[in-house]
Amino acid sequence: MADVESCLAPTTGTGPQVFAAAFQFFTAAQCLLQDVPSHDDNVNDNDTFDFIVVGGGSAGSVMAARLSEIADWKILLIEAGSYAPFESKVPSLSRGLYKTVNDWQYFTEDNGVSAQGIQNGSIYWPRAKILGGCSNINGMIYIRGNTNDFKTWYDEGNRDWHPRTVLKYFKKAESMQDQHVLQDPQLNRFYGHDGPLFINTFNHTLRNYTNKILESYNEIGIKNVKDLNEANVMGSGILRATAANGRRSSTDYTYLEPVRSRKNLKIVTDTLVTKIIIDDTTKTAKGVIAEKNGTLMSFFATVEVIISAGTINTPQLLMLSGIGPKAHLESKNINCIVDSPAVGQYLQDHINIPLTIYGNETGYNNIADQHFDAIKYIYNRTGYLAQVPFTDILAFFSRNNKYPEFQAHLNIIFKNTSRITEVYKILYRYKPSLIDSIVTLNKNYALYHFLFNLLHPHSYGNITLKSSDPKEHPSININYFNDSRDLDASAHGLKMLSKIINTSYFKNIGGFLGRLDWEPCNALELDSEKYWKCIALNTATSVYHPVGTARMGLQITSSVVNSKLKVHCVNRLRVVDASVMPSLVSGNTNGPVIMIGERAADLIKTEYHIG
Ligand SMILES: Cc1cc2nc3c(=O)[nH]c(=O)nc-3n(C[C@H](O)[C@H](O)[C@H](O)COP(=O)(O)OP(=O)(O)OC[C@H]3O[C@@H](n4cnc5c(N)ncnc54)[C@H](O)[C@@H]3O)c2cc1C
């Protein structure tokens, strides 16, 4: 407040005018991120299209954009959520969309076994209800996965997904922007350049710290690589991000906006598809029933209906439409048109187990700096707003050093950070003793929160209907660790990761492993296998990569769609989204889902002899 008096100094008015103009410019600056006007197209009840795409998320936006390249095809894209708000465009603000109207706000069921350190034994699963889907709220990490992930899909009989084929479609999607990558001949060849999806590298404000952690990873044998994708996701390094010029490269922005003026593409938002219309006799998808502002409408598709509603909503919609496990459907008074037992089954996810290390590291949160960063963002799209809230380094490692088994993300939280309670309470929903143990240590030490993920779990969960009401959330039964191999593997992986405490950097800052205060684990020796199993079982949440609930495969008994993503035993119906993955990929799922969209669009064009 020392400057208050100077504000009372005489002025000619020029000074205040300059500052007022600057403030006016900056307060209006959020408009600089508005792209094309967001408006729905006019559609009427009973309108007919060639293709109807349900859900405009990571995959659905790709489908709508690629299919509408064929001028003769009329495409309708129906999205339950609205156009993306400002917060989704600025990388560090997207968490502001959690638990709002832009989020389906799913919670997993309490199974009485796992997640008992979490409020109600129930994990919060944010899922975007926005055009662009989860590509608008995700952590923007761009990882292709390991080639063996796709080899497994292919070897299981999904002949359209050979690693070489898949590579072609990753590259088709990509538009690499990073100048260092472009100038490196090997990396330049490795990435695609002509696709819609901008990929770059964050200019991260925590680079001083992350460089030291990268050295630590090197010391414990998780060697630094120059590019994680090129290294087939083994080792450690700085991640690539679906970002360009400080803004998020969501699929609505990168795929839909550039083609928004196409006459053959209609987009309607805030419209919930409640049912796929299927002819019971011919088992053929004819169209959809959708609700907007309380009014039900029907839309018809002469060629195909494509469901891209995501891993939770896709099986829900299939079941509501009469495709699913017969007994389950009948128990909800739904007429079973096709008995498809795998619908909603084979749910897999990447769990997230906290490994918390503390140390005497300097660094502090300064409000003035943060406000200045906001101005910097408006000025040249740099500063902390241009990156997601966690660091931009990753580690992929395994016990056999060949195929990635584990991944670690990292969050660095400066000493005595006030927002820490909020994150652990609202996002992770830990019970009070766990939060207190973290907050108390953070009062005096910087916190390195490693988010440990098991990449290839053996456990399966499922999605089931609670009722035939399309607006009632389905049950998400996660069943994390119901296969004991997952607990064993997690404990081994966590012990491998905790070795980082013995590296030069952590020794220098007096680093130590913090005990998470959860009564059943408190008597167990810190860092022992038993301790980690206890922590994993009780505190594991999610990094939000659910897949598999409409998985691809050969038999209707164990899969929902075939290699061309056509729903078994139903004509003119496909699923194109994360739910079709037969098994989890080694890493974050957005890139692979976009690849699936690219591949599917070409499969369709080939089938109808186009392109
Ligand atoms: C918080 C979070 C962080 C993540 N971080 C990363 C990351 O950093 N990197 C990464 O690679 N992956 C990340 N992921 C995962 C990745 O974003 C998802 O795997 C991917 O976006 C899934 O794409 P999708 O097309 O299957 O589903 P979505 O993108 O969820 O799209 C489904 C769309 O369908 C709409 N819809 C659903 N039901 C209906 C209906 N009945 N009628 C009409 N519309 C409907 C939804 O509103 C939604 O827009 C993250 C996910 C989350 C939630």
The ligand as an SDF file (V2000), in Angstrom:
LIG
                    3D

 53 58  0  0  0  0  0  0  0  0999 V2000
   -9.3310  -34.8900  -17.0780 C   0  0  0  0  0  0  0  0  0  0  0  0
   -8.7550  -35.6970  -18.2110 C   0  0  0  0  0  0  0  0  0  0  0  0
   -7.4030  -35.5890  -18.4960 C   0  0  0  0  0  0  0  0  0  0  0  0
   -6.8740  -36.3360  -19.5500 C   0  0  0  0  0  0  0  0  0  0  0  0
   -5.5690  -36.1020  -19.9240 N   0  0  0  0  0  0  0  0  0  0  0  0
   -5.1060  -36.6500  -21.0700 C   0  0  0  0  0  0  0  0  0  0  0  0
   -3.8520  -36.2610  -21.6050 C   0  0  0  0  0  0  0  0  0  0  0  0
   -3.1620  -35.4040  -21.0650 O   0  0  0  0  0  0  0  0  0  0  0  0
   -3.4390  -36.8400  -22.7600 N   0  0  0  0  0  0  0  0  0  0  0  0
   -4.1700  -37.7920  -23.3850 C   0  0  0  0  0  0  0  0  0  0  0  0
   -3.7070  -38.3220  -24.3980 O   0  0  0  0  0  0  0  0  0  0  0  0
   -5.3750  -38.1760  -22.9150 N   0  0  0  0  0  0  0  0  0  0  0  0
   -5.8730  -37.5920  -21.7940 C   0  0  0  0  0  0  0  0  0  0  0  0
   -7.1280  -37.9010  -21.3540 N   0  0  0  0  0  0  0  0  0  0  0  0
   -7.8910  -38.9300  -22.0790 C   0  0  0  0  0  0  0  0  0  0  0  0
   -8.4250  -38.4820  -23.4320 C   0  0  0  0  0  0  0  0  0  0  0  0
   -8.7670  -37.1150  -23.4000 O   0  0  0  0  0  0  0  0  0  0  0  0
   -9.6190  -39.3610  -23.8020 C   0  0  0  0  0  0  0  0  0  0  0  0
   -9.1870  -40.7040  -23.9090 O   0  0  0  0  0  0  0  0  0  0  0  0
  -10.2560  -38.9730  -25.1340 C   0  0  0  0  0  0  0  0  0  0  0  0
  -10.5590  -37.6120  -25.1630 O   0  0  0  0  0  0  0  0  0  0  0  0
  -11.5300  -39.7940  -25.3330 C   0  0  0  0  0  0  0  0  0  0  0  0
  -12.1130  -39.4530  -26.5580 O   0  0  0  0  0  0  0  0  0  0  0  0
  -13.5490  -40.0190  -26.9810 P   0  0  0  0  0  0  0  0  0  0  0  0
  -13.8230  -39.5020  -28.3220 O   0  0  0  0  0  0  0  0  0  0  0  0
  -13.5720  -41.4740  -26.7420 O   0  0  0  0  0  0  0  0  0  0  0  0
  -14.5590  -39.4180  -25.9140 O   0  0  0  0  0  0  0  0  0  0  0  0
  -14.8810  -37.9020  -25.5360 P   0  0  0  0  0  0  0  0  0  0  0  0
  -13.7830  -37.0080  -25.9510 O   0  0  0  0  0  0  0  0  0  0  0  0
  -15.2710  -37.9450  -24.1070 O   0  0  0  0  0  0  0  0  0  0  0  0
  -16.1220  -37.5460  -26.4460 O   0  0  0  0  0  0  0  0  0  0  0  0
  -17.4110  -38.0440  -26.2550 C   0  0  0  0  0  0  0  0  0  0  0  0
  -18.3760  -36.9360  -26.6070 C   0  0  0  0  0  0  0  0  0  0  0  0
  -19.6740  -37.4650  -26.7730 O   0  0  0  0  0  0  0  0  0  0  0  0
  -20.6090  -36.6180  -26.1550 C   0  0  0  0  0  0  0  0  0  0  0  0
  -21.7680  -37.4420  -25.8120 N   0  0  0  0  0  0  0  0  0  0  0  0
  -21.8070  -38.4400  -24.9130 C   0  0  0  0  0  0  0  0  0  0  0  0
  -23.0250  -39.0080  -24.8830 N   0  0  0  0  0  0  0  0  0  0  0  0
  -23.7680  -38.3670  -25.8090 C   0  0  0  0  0  0  0  0  0  0  0  0
  -25.1080  -38.4980  -26.2360 C   0  0  0  0  0  0  0  0  0  0  0  0
  -25.9080  -39.4330  -25.7380 N   0  0  0  0  0  0  0  0  0  0  0  0
  -25.5700  -37.6430  -27.1760 N   0  0  0  0  0  0  0  0  0  0  0  0
  -24.7570  -36.7010  -27.7090 C   0  0  0  0  0  0  0  0  0  0  0  0
  -23.4720  -36.5490  -27.3410 N   0  0  0  0  0  0  0  0  0  0  0  0
  -22.9730  -37.3670  -26.3970 C   0  0  0  0  0  0  0  0  0  0  0  0
  -19.8630  -36.0770  -24.9590 C   0  0  0  0  0  0  0  0  0  0  0  0
  -20.4450  -34.9190  -24.4450 O   0  0  0  0  0  0  0  0  0  0  0  0
  -18.4800  -35.8650  -25.5230 C   0  0  0  0  0  0  0  0  0  0  0  0
  -18.3290  -34.5910  -26.0920 O   0  0  0  0  0  0  0  0  0  0  0  0
   -7.6940  -37.2100  -20.2890 C   0  0  0  0  0  0  0  0  0  0  0  0
   -9.0510  -37.3200  -19.9850 C   0  0  0  0  0  0  0  0  0  0  0  0
   -9.5900  -36.5610  -18.9730 C   0  0  0  0  0  0  0  0  0  0  0  0
  -11.0540  -36.6670  -18.6780 C   0  0  0  0  0  0  0  0  0  0  0  0
  1  2  1  0
  2  3  1  0
  2 52  2  0
  3  4  2  0
  4  5  1  0
  4 50  1  0
  5  6  2  0
  6  7  1  0
  6 13  1  0
  7  8  2  0
  7  9  1  0
  9 10  1  0
 10 11  2  0
 10 12  1  0
 12 13  2  0
 13 14  1  0
 14 15  1  0
 14 50  1  0
 15 16  1  0
 16 17  1  0
 16 18  1  0
 18 19  1  0
 18 20  1  0
 20 21  1  0
 20 22  1  0
 22 23  1  0
 23 24  1  0
 24 25  2  0
 24 26  1  0
 24 27  1  0
 27 28  1  0
 28 29  2  0
 28 30  1  0
 28 31  1  0
 31 32  1  0
 32 33  1  0
 33 34  1  0
 33 48  1  0
 34 35  1  0
 35 36  1  0
 35 46  1  0
 36 37  1  0
 36 45  1  0
 37 38  2  0
 38 39  1  0
 39 40  1  0
 39 45  2  0
 40 41  1  0
 40 42  2  0
 42 43  1  0
 43 44  2  0
 44 45  1  0
 46 47  1  0
 46 48  1  0
 48 49  1  0
 50 51  2  0
 51 52  1  0
 52 53  1  0
M  END
$$$$
